[in-house]
């Protein structure tokens, strides 16, 4: 049995890489009563609908998270919301900061208010490693979004709505990831690398989908769930995808980190190790009343960053992983 059995589920940004993978998993492996794809692009919705002809549980809703009224209409009768809509390309967000604020911050506020107004039971918002100690605008907007969702629980009062966050790293092979770029450039004989020391967290789409499903099952409201996932060296990924190409170091771009972080030292003092993942607890009175998690506290001074990770992808593991990508 799945928590989603019999539920009406809505995914914002449902035509994106995560959204499509999540919808596919829910339709194939749960008895969800309804699955609603909420997104702005009617062409992507039409293309996605072609894959599910005859699937009566799947509905498509054109709308933008910037539009509170449209969200309220879409959330009517919905039990579960997974919020995956965002502007996330770092260079584009740096160049268009107001647009990122309207989608990533104002959109989060609209999702929270619509969920409360329509009495949605559970909401999980997707976050990013860039929200921990952010240095670019994308990370800063997602940090604000994370805080809005965590503290949205305080607005619920006697309302059944609960909000939690799932934070993870780069999704291997997703739209906008470096994998398609390196593959396109492989035939040129040269691959640009910003810095040979650069590391990143890495998660596959199925793992990301599973983490969200687990969070929906386990959440009490207010947690930030952080999966334990491996790190990779970006230069190793380039060698796997373009073994014959020359590596050209071009320097770190504005807003880019040498290493990424998912749990800062400041967050560590309220972080529990749950075995397969971490949970960052909120520091609020309303959380203390429901805090019965069985994990153990991480050591003092702990941080979860890509260069200090204990788990690394080897060249052979990277080769197998990218070989599985379409």
C-alpha positions, 0 to 999 in steps of 0.5 A: 500500500502507498500513502497515495492510494485513493488520493488526488495528487497535483504536481506543479511543474508537472511537465518538467523532468521531475514532474514527468518521472513522478507522474509516471511512477504514481500512475504505474505503482500506486492507486492514486484516484487522480493525478493532475499536471499543473504547468504553463506550457500547453505544448509540453502538456499535449506531448505528455498526454500522448504518452498516456492515452486512455489513462482516465486518472490523469488530468492537465491544468494550464496555469502558473504558480504566480497566479493565486486564483488559478492555483486555488481552482486547481487545488480544489478537491486535491489531497496532496501537492508536490511543488516542483515548479521553479526557475532554476537555471543559475545564469538566467536567474542571475540575469532575470532576478525579479522573474525568479522572485515572482516564481520561486518566492511569490509562487511558493507563497501562492502554493501555501495559501491555496493549499491552506484555503483548499485544505490540501492535506500534505504538500512537499516542496522540492528544494536544492543544495544551492539553498544551503549557504546560498551565493547565487540568486537561485539558491537565495530564492529557494532558501526563502521558499524553504522557510516559507514552506516550513513555517507555513505549518504555523499558519495552518492552525486547526487546518489539516494542511502540513508542509515539508521540503525535500532538498537534494543535489543535481539530478543526473541527466535531467533537463538543464544538467551538464550531461546533455551538454557534455554529450553534445560537445564530445564530438568537438574534441574539447570539453569546458570545465569551470574548475578541475576541483569542482564536486557536486552531489548526484541523484538519479530521477528515480531516487528523487521521486522515491525520496519525495514519496518517502517524505509524503509517507513520513512527514509530520510537517516542518521537516527538510528531508535530505537524502544521503547521496554520492558525490562526483567530480565534474572532471570525472563525468567529463572523462566518462562522457567524452573520453577522447576530448581535451579538457579546457578550464574556463573558470567558475561562472558568477554565482557558482560554487566550487563545492555544494552543500545540503546541510550547513554547520548552522543547520547541523545542530537541529539535524537528525541522521535517520539512516538513509537520510537526514532531517533538518528540524524546525526550531519552533514551539509547534514542532516540539509538540510533534517531535517524536523522530527516532534518529540520532543527532549529527556530531557538533560541527557537522556539515553535509557538503559534496567535497566532504562526502563519504560516498563517491561515484567511481569512473565505472559507476559513472559510466554505468549511470550515464549509460542508463540515461536515455 
